[in-house]
Amino acid sequence: MSSSQFLQAKYQSNRPFRTLIVLYRQDWGNIGRGMGFYCLKHSPEWLRPLIVANIIDIISQPEGHTLRELCLNGAVLAASILQNIPTHYLHRQYMSQAIRSMESQLRMALSSTLQQLSLSFYHRNSTGSLQSKLLRDVEAIQVLTNQIFQFLPSTLMTIGVAVVVTAMRVPWFLLFFAATVPIAAVLIRILRQPLKERNHALRRQMETMSARLIEMIKLIPLTRAHGVETTEMSKTESRLENVRQAAIRLDSINAITNASSWVTLRLFSSICLVTSASLAFTGRMNVSIGDVVLLTGYFDSLTMALVQILNILPQLGKGFEAIGSMGEILESTEIESNQGLVTLNRIRGEFLFEKVNFVYPHTETNSIADFSLKVEPGETIALVGQSGAGKSTLLNLIIGFLQPTQGRILLDGRDLNTIDKRTYRRFISVVSQETILFEGTVRENILYGREQISEDKLQQAITDANALEFISELPQGLETTIGENGVKLSGGQRQRLALARALIRDPRVLILDEATASLDTTSESLIQSALERLMQQRTTFVAAHRFSTIRQADRIVVLSKGKIAEIGDYRSLLANEGIFAQLHRLQL
């Protein structure tokens, strides 16, 4: 079982800590070594007060002590400080191996699951939300890891060492710590709360400003065309002023908060110093001069440790929330399962629709109702009808993105639900109105998923798609980068690249979803001639608004509210004076 499959099987968002353990199941050795080296590198924070106390006791009471003791304490202190370099490096190395492996495996599991989810899942979840789960939620788990396996153990160890050493040197002073350290920590926490609120306010203003600046850049052509630059700059200036004011308020509260926190800590530390010094001065509780330094140092360590714990707790909650958030993907039941289904090595392209019905979740009206039709291999079926008639739903059923709620679709005599959709789709090509291209070269976009195709077949596909002329005029020809979603190309050029990509797959089933709807007359003519070559000897389903593109279809199916209203060829449907004829007149 691969790591991604294991995570999908074991992921439980309602048990976040257990899930965190599962995420690191292969890296507990690295986690343990990383934690160990972190404790070693952090040890000077625990040893320094004790060693400094020993040194002060030695020099304040030279009787009974030797220079050797002084040098030994100094050497231990120096060694504890110097070891920070190698131990910090080793700590980061081991933790990095564990965390980066977790990030990679988790993102792979998320990506793998996203590839298997139904289209209805994507209809309910925005791209921004899914992107956040892939990026920010994974980063939140990284922070959670550092807090649980790094800061929290070291903080608890700091408290433990301070309490144990104090109990050994001045046990009664633990009562003073118990009475004052929590108060100091809580006060510092309270004083820092307004700073967090101001930070949130500034972040909201920055997000608003960022969105506004992006919108301003997108609107520049419209702004310039309408001569409203002054109005646009006034709006931008208003947003920038809001950010400036929020930043100034943050700086002001930051100054007050930091100063107040420092004063609070120093006041309580001074109280600890005066209290321990008075005990040493009066000789009570056997407190030495070195103990005064030790107790004051441990007071600061205990206070900051408690403050750190109080700060970590809300962040732990965010990390566990991220685990729950990603569970919406990894625990989704809308997975297209192909295990145990029939794999296909070839298809003829015969389709039989037997009383097919489809109802989208949370709706009551059938998008497809009682649809029955037999399609012979190589036949071209056109689907027409008003918007909402069910054309796109029917195409999604044919591709296998959706499954009938009633009835069945047979491919070459086999129920489509019993077929491994991944092997079935190897024989399908889809050309839609919204051409999907990626930021890469012309060659990479045409060969997507078929990288091993020979150069001769590539050139033939380009020629058949009527794309040879414009590609040869590009600066680097096939190696020209086309920008995000082909932004450097015209609509007709993008569509011809999509057709070349479809041709290179040599499909047995072709799906054309409004492939020429947004093109001008010249581009449509080029695309239409390429489509005619592409459709030869292939079972083709065409959803079209422009009736000029479906004149040569073998049969035209007219849909109305998901049902077959009419069926026939172009001439017979016009002669029937039915829905098709009415739509035809409206288009003319």
C-alpha positions in Angstrom: 0.0 0.0 0.0 1.4 3.4 -1.0 1.8 6.2 1.6 -1.1 8.2 0.0 -3.4 5.1 0.2 -2.3 4.4 3.8 -3.2 8.0 4.8 -6.5 7.9 3.0 -7.3 4.6 4.9 -6.1 5.7 8.3 -7.0 9.4 8.3 -9.5 10.3 11.1 -10.2 14.0 11.5 -12.3 13.4 14.6 -9.1 12.0 16.3 -6.6 14.7 15.3 -3.8 13.6 17.7 -3.9 10.0 16.5 -3.9 11.2 12.9 -0.9 13.3 13.6 0.9 10.2 14.9 -0.2 8.4 11.7 1.3 11.2 9.6 4.7 10.5 11.0 4.5 6.7 11.2 7.7 6.2 9.1 9.7 9.0 10.8 9.5 8.4 14.5 13.2 7.7 14.6 13.9 11.1 13.1 11.4 12.8 15.4 12.9 11.2 18.5 16.5 12.1 17.5 15.4 15.6 16.6 13.7 16.1 20.0 16.8 14.7 21.8 19.2 17.1 20.1 16.7 20.0 20.7 16.8 19.2 24.4 20.7 19.1 24.3 20.9 22.4 22.4 18.5 24.0 24.8 20.3 22.8 27.9 22.3 26.0 28.5 19.0 27.7 29.4 18.7 25.2 32.3 22.4 24.9 33.3 23.4 28.5 33.2 21.6 29.6 36.4 22.9 26.6 38.3 26.5 27.1 37.1 26.5 30.8 37.6 25.2 30.2 41.1 28.0 27.7 41.8 30.6 30.2 40.5 29.3 33.0 42.7 29.3 30.8 45.7 32.9 29.8 45.0 34.1 33.3 44.7 32.0 34.6 47.6 33.1 31.8 49.9 36.6 30.9 48.8 37.2 28.9 51.9 36.6 25.2 51.1 36.8 25.7 47.3 39.6 25.5 44.8 40.4 27.2 41.6 39.9 23.8 39.9 36.2 23.9 40.9 35.9 27.4 39.4 37.5 26.3 36.1 35.5 23.1 36.0 32.2 25.1 36.3 33.4 27.5 33.6 34.4 24.7 31.3 31.0 23.0 31.7 29.3 26.3 31.0 31.5 26.9 27.9 30.9 23.3 26.6 27.1 23.6 27.1 27.2 26.8 25.0 29.5 25.5 22.2 27.6 22.3 21.8 24.6 24.4 20.5 26.1 24.6 17.0 26.3 20.9 16.2 23.2 19.9 18.2 21.1 22.6 16.6 22.3 21.5 13.1 21.5 17.8 13.9 18.1 18.8 15.4 17.1 20.7 12.3 18.4 17.9 10.0 16.3 15.2 11.7 13.2 17.3 12.1 13.5 18.6 8.6 13.6 15.0 7.2 10.5 14.0 9.1 8.5 17.2 8.5 9.4 17.5 4.8 8.5 13.9 4.2 5.2 14.4 6.0 4.4 17.5 3.9 5.2 15.6 0.6 3.2 12.5 1.5 0.3 14.5 2.8 0.1 16.7 -0.3 0.5 13.6 -2.5 -2.4 12.0 -0.6 -4.5 15.1 -1.0 -3.6 15.4 -4.7 -4.3 11.7 -5.3 -7.8 12.0 -3.6 -8.6 15.2 -5.6 -8.0 13.2 -8.8 -10.6 10.7 -7.7 -13.4 12.9 -6.4 -16.6 13.4 -8.2 -17.4 16.6 -10.1 -20.2 17.4 -7.6 -17.5 17.8 -4.9 -15.8 20.5 -7.0 -19.2 22.2 -7.6 -19.6 22.7 -3.8 -15.9 23.6 -3.1 -14.2 26.7 -4.5 -10.7 26.4 -6.0 -9.4 28.9 -3.3 -10.7 26.6 -0.5 -9.0 23.5 -2.0 -5.8 25.4 -2.6 -5.8 26.5 1.0 -6.1 22.9 2.2 -3.1 21.9 0.0 -0.9 24.8 1.1 -1.9 26.6 4.3 -3.4 23.6 6.2 -0.3 21.5 5.5 1.8 24.4 6.8 -0.4 24.6 9.9 0.4 20.9 10.6 4.1 21.7 10.2 3.8 24.4 12.9 1.8 22.0 15.1 4.6 19.4 14.8 7.2 21.9 15.9 5.0 22.9 18.9 4.2 19.4 20.1 7.5 17.7 19.4 9.9 20.7 20.0 8.7 23.7 22.0 6.3 22.0 24.3 8.7 19.3 25.5 11.5 21.8 26.0 9.3 24.1 27.8 8.0 21.4 30.1 11.6 20.3 30.7 12.6 23.8 31.5 9.9 23.9 34.2 10.9 20.4 35.4 14.6 21.3 35.7 13.9 24.6 37.5 11.5 22.9 40.0 13.9 20.0 40.7 17.0 22.1 41.1 15.1 24.6 43.3 13.7 21.8 45.4 17.3 20.5 45.9 18.8 23.9 46.7 16.0 25.9 48.3 12.9 23.7 48.6 10.8 26.3 50.5 11.2 28.8 47.7 8.9 26.7 45.5 6.0 28.2 47.4 7.1 31.7 46.2 7.3 30.4 42.6 3.8 28.8 42.9 2.4 32.1 44.2 4.0 34.5 41.8 5.0 32.8 38.5 1.4 32.0 37.3 0.3 35.6 38.1 3.2 37.1 36.2 2.6 34.8 33.2 -1.1 35.5 33.1 -0.6 39.3 33.3 1.9 39.2 30.4 -0.6 37.1 28.4 -3.4 39.6 29.1 -1.1 42.5 28.2 -0.3 40.9 24.8 -3.9 40.2 23.9 -4.6 43.6 22.3 -1.5 43.2 20.1 -3.0 40.0 18.7 -6.3 41.7 17.9 -4.5 44.6 16.2 -2.5 42.1 14.2 -5.7 40.5 13.0 -7.1 43.9 12.1 -4.0 44.8 10.1 -4.0 41.5 8.3 -7.7 42.0 7.3 -6.8 45.4 6.0 -3.8 44.0 4.1 -6.0 41.3 2.5 -8.6 43.9 1.5 -5.9 46.1 0.0 -4.2 43.2 -1.8 -7.6 42.2 -3.4 -8.2 45.8 -4.3 -4.8 46.2 -6.0 -5.3 43.0 -8.0 -8.7 44.2 -9.0 -7.3 47.6 -10.0 -4.7 46.0 -12.2 -7.3 43.8 -13.9 -9.6 46.8 -14.5 -6.9 49.1 -16.0 -8.1 48.6 -19.6 -11.7 49.3 -18.6 -10.6 52.2 -16.3 -8.6 53.8 -19.1 -11.3 53.3 -21.7 -13.8 55.1 -19.5 -11.5 57.8 -18.4 -12.1 57.2 -14.7 -8.4 57.0 -13.5 -9.0 59.7 -10.9 -12.0 57.8 -9.3 -10.1 54.5 -9.3 -7.0 56.1 -7.7 -9.3 57.7 -5.1 -10.7 54.3 -4.1 -7.1 52.9 -4.0 -5.9 55.8 -1.9 -8.8 55.1 0.6 -7.7 51.5 1.0 -4.1 52.4 1.4 -5.0 55.0 4.1 -7.0 52.4 6.0 -3.9 50.1 6.0 -1.7 53.0 7.1 -4.0 53.8 10.0 -4.2 50.2 11.0 -0.4 49.9 10.9 0.1 53.0 13.0 -2.4 51.7 15.6 -0.5 48.3 15.6 2.8 50.1 16.1 1.4 52.1 19.0 -0.2 49.2 20.8 3.0 47.2 20.1 5.1 49.8 21.9 2.8 49.9 24.9 2.4 46.1 25.1 6.0 45.3 24.8 6.9 47.9 27.4 4.2 46.8 29.8 5.2 43.1 29.4 8.8 44.0 30.0 8.0 46.1 33.1 5.7 43.4 34.5 8.3 40.7 34.1 11.1 42.9 35.5 8.9 43.9 38.5 8.2 40.4 39.4 11.8 39.4 38.8 12.8 42.2 41.1 10.4 41.0 43.7 12.0 37.5 43.4 15.5 39.1 43.6 14.7 41.2 46.7 12.9 38.3 48.4 15.8 35.8 47.8 18.4 38.4 48.6 16.7 39.3 51.9 16.7 35.6 52.8 20.4 35.4 52.0 21.1 38.6 53.9 19.3 37.4 57.1 20.6 33.8 56.7 17.2 32.3 56.6 16.5 29.0 54.7 20.2 28.7 54.1 20.0 30.8 50.9 23.5 31.6 49.6 24.5 34.4 47.3 24.6 32.0 44.4 21.1 30.8 45.2 19.9 34.4 44.8 21.2 34.4 41.2 19.8 30.8 40.6 16.4 31.6 41.9 16.1 34.8 39.9 17.2 33.1 36.7 14.8 30.2 37.2 12.0 32.7 38.0 12.5 34.3 34.6 12.7 30.8 32.9 9.5 29.6 34.6 7.6 32.8 33.7 8.6 32.7 30.1 7.9 29.0 29.9 4.4 29.5 31.1 3.8 32.4 28.8 5.0 30.2 25.9 2.6 27.4 26.9 -0.3 29.9 27.0 0.7 31.2 23.6 1.0 27.7 22.1 -2.4 26.4 23.2 -4.4 28.5 20.7 -2.0 27.6 17.9 -2.4 23.9 18.8 -6.1 24.3 18.2 -5.4 25.8 14.7 -3.2 22.9 13.9 -5.8 20.3 14.9 -8.4 22.3 13.0 -6.2 22.0 9.9 -6.3 18.2 10.3 -10.1 18.4 10.4 -10.1 20.7 7.4 -8.1 18.3 5.2 -10.4 15.5 6.3 -13.0 17.0 4.1 -10.9 15.8 1.2 -9.2 12.7 2.6 -12.4 11.3 4.2 -14.8 12.2 1.4 -17.1 9.4 0.3 -17.5 10.9 -3.2 -14.5 8.8 -4.5 -14.7 7.3 -7.9 -13.7 3.7 -7.1 -12.3 1.6 -9.9 -11.0 -1.3 -7.9 -12.2 -4.7 -9.1 -13.9 -3.3 -12.2 -13.5 -4.4 -15.8 -10.4 -2.9 -17.6 -10.7 -2.2 -21.3 -8.0 -2.7 -23.9 -10.1 -1.6 -26.8 -13.7 -0.3 -27.5 -15.9 -0.2 -30.6 -17.9 2.8 -29.4 -21.5 1.4 -29.3 -23.7 3.0 -26.6 -27.1 2.0 -25.3 -29.0 4.2 -23.0 -31.8 2.3 -21.1 -34.3 4.6 -19.4 -31.5 6.8 -17.9 -32.5 9.2 -15.1 -30.3 11.6 -13.2 -31.1 13.8 -10.2 -28.5 16.1 -8.7 -28.1 15.9 -4.9 -30.3 18.2 -2.9 -32.7 18.7 -5.8 -36.0 17.0 -6.7 -36.2 17.6 -10.5 -34.7 15.2 -12.9 -31.9 16.7 -15.0 -32.2 13.7 -17.3 -35.5 11.8 -17.4 -36.3 8.5 -19.1 -33.5 8.9 -21.7 -33.4 5.8 -24.1 -31.2 5.8 -27.2 -28.9 3.4 -29.1 -25.8 4.8 -30.8 -23.9 2.8 -33.3 -20.1 2.8 -33.5 -18.9 5.8 -35.6 -22.3 7.6 -35.4 -22.4 11.3 -34.7 -25.2 12.4 -32.3 -25.9 16.1 -31.8 -27.6 17.3 -28.6 -29.5 20.5 -28.8 -31.9 22.3 -26.5 -32.3 25.5 -24.5 -30.0 26.2 -21.5 -30.8 23.8 -18.7 -32.2 21.1 -21.0 -29.6 18.6 -19.8 -27.0 18.5 -22.5 -24.0 19.0 -20.2 -25.4 16.5 -17.7 -25.8 13.9 -20.4 -22.2 14.4 -21.6 -20.9 14.0 -18.0 -22.9 10.8 -17.8 -21.2 9.6 -21.0 -17.7 10.5 -19.7 -18.5 8.7 -16.4 -18.2 11.8 -14.2 -21.7 11.2 -13.1 -23.6 7.9 -12.7 -27.3 7.4 -13.5 -29.6 7.5 -10.5 -31.9 5.1 -12.4 -31.4 3.1 -15.6 -28.0 2.3 -17.1 -25.6 3.1 -19.9 -24.1 0.2 -21.8 -20.8 0.5 -23.7 -20.3 -2.3 -26.2 -22.8 -4.3 -24.2 -21.2 -3.7 -20.8 -22.8 -1.5 -18.1 -20.6 1.6 -17.7 -20.8 1.3 -13.9 -18.9 -2.1 -14.1 -16.0 -0.6 -16.2 -12.8 0.9 -14.8 -13.3 4.5 -15.9 -9.6 5.2 -16.1 -9.2 2.6 -18.9 -12.4 3.7 -20.6 -11.3 7.4 -20.7 -8.1 6.4 -22.5 -10.3 6.1 -25.6 -12.1 9.4 -25.1 -11.2 12.9 -26.1 -13.1 16.0 -24.9 -13.1 19.4 -26.6 -15.1 22.0 -24.8 -15.9 25.7 -25.2 -13.6 26.7 -22.4 -10.3 25.4 -23.7 -8.0 24.2 -20.9 -4.4 24.9 -21.5 -1.5 25.2 -19.0 1.6 27.4 -18.8 4.1 25.6 -21.0 5.1 25.2 -24.6 2.8 24.5 -27.5 4.4 21.0 -27.8 3.8 20.2 -24.1 0.1 21.3 -24.3 -0.6 19.2 -27.4 1.2 16.1 -26.1 -0.3 16.2 -22.7 -0.7 12.6 -21.5 0.8 11.3 -24.8 4.5 12.4 -24.5 5.8 9.3 -26.3 4.1 10.1 -29.6 6.4 10.3 -32.7 7.2 13.6 -34.3 5.4 12.4 -37.5 2.1 11.8 -35.7 2.5 15.1 -33.9 2.9 17.0 -37.2 -0.1 15.1 -38.7 -2.3 16.1 -35.7 -1.2 19.7 -36.0 -2.0 19.7 -39.7 -5.4 18.0 -39.3 -6.3 20.6 -36.6 -5.5 23.5 -39.0 -2.9 24.7 -36.5 0.3 24.3 -38.6 0.1 27.8 -40.1 -0.2 29.8 -36.9 2.3 27.6 -35.0 4.9 28.1 -37.6 4.5 31.8 -37.2 5.1 31.7 -33.4 8.6 33.0 -32.3 9.9 29.5 -31.3 7.3 27.4 -33.1 6.4 24.3 -31.0 8.7 25.4 -28.2 6.9 28.8 -27.7 5.5 29.2 -24.2 1.8 30.2 -24.4 1.3 31.7 -20.9 -1.2 30.7 -18.2 -4.2 29.1 -19.9 -2.8 30.1 -23.3 -3.2 33.8 -22.7 -0.7 34.6 -25.5 -3.0 33.0 -28.1 -6.3 33.9 -29.6 -9.5 32.0 -28.9 -9.4 30.2 -32.3 -5.7 29.3 -31.8 -6.3 27.9 -28.3 -9.2 25.8 -29.7 -7.1 24.4 -32.5 -4.4 23.4 -30.0 -7.2 21.6 -28.1 -8.2 19.8 -31.3 -4.6 18.8 -32.0 -4.5 17.4 -28.4 -7.7 15.4 -29.1 -6.3 14.1 -32.4 -3.1 12.9 -30.9 -5.0 10.6 -28.6 -6.7 8.9 -31.6 -9.9 8.5 -29.6 -12.8 6.1 -30.3 -15.3 8.4 -28.6 -15.3 12.1 -29.1 -17.1 14.6 -26.9 -17.7 18.1 -28.3 -19.2 20.5 -25.8 -20.0 23.8 -27.5 -16.6 23.6 -29.2 -17.2 26.6 -31.5 -19.6 28.7 -29.4 -17.3 31.6 -28.7 -15.4 31.9 -32.0 -15.7 34.3 -34.8 -16.8 33.2 -38.3 -13.3 32.7 -39.7 -12.1 30.7 -36.7 -15.3 28.7 -36.6 -14.7 27.7 -40.3 -11.2 26.5 -39.5 -12.3 24.6 -36.4 -15.3 23.1 -38.2 -13.2 21.7 -41.0 -10.8 20.2 -38.4 -13.7 18.8 -36.5 -15.0 17.0 -39.6 -11.6 15.2 -39.9 -11.6 14.4 -36.2 -15.1 13.0 -36.2 -14.5 10.5 -39.0 -15.1 6.9 -37.9 -15.5 7.9 -34.3 -18.5 7.8 -32.1 -19.2 11.5 -31.5 -21.5 13.4 -29.1 -21.9 17.1 -29.9 -23.6 19.6 -27.7 -24.1 22.8 -29.7 -25.9 26.1 -29.7 -24.8 27.0 -33.2 -26.9 24.8 -35.6 -24.5 25.4 -38.4 -22.0 23.0 -36.7 -24.4 20.1 -36.6 -25.7 19.9 -40.2 -23.8 16.7 -40.9 -24.8 14.9 -37.7 -26.3 11.5 -38.3 -29.0 12.2 -35.7 -30.0 15.2 -33.7 -31.5 14.7 -30.3 -33.6 17.6 -29.1 -33.8 17.8 -25.3 -36.4 19.5 -23.2 -36.3 19.4 -19.4 -34.0 16.4 -19.6 -36.3 14.4 -21.9 -36.0 13.5 -25.6 -38.5 15.9 -27.3 -37.5 15.2 -30.9 -35.0 13.0 -32.8 -34.0 12.9 -36.4 -31.6 14.4 -39.0 -31.3 18.1 -39.8 -33.7 18.3 -42.7 -36.4 16.1 -41.1 -36.4 18.1 -37.9 -36.8 21.4 -39.7 -39.6 19.9 -41.7 -41.4 18.8 -38.5 -41.9 22.4 -37.4 -41.3 21.4 -33.8 -39.0 22.6 -31.1 -35.9 22.3 -33.3 -37.5 24.4 -36.0 -38.4 27.1 -33.5 -34.9 27.2 -32.0 -33.5 27.4 -35.6 -35.7 30.4 -36.5 -34.7 32.1 -33.2 -31.0 31.7 -34.0 -31.5 33.0 -37.5 
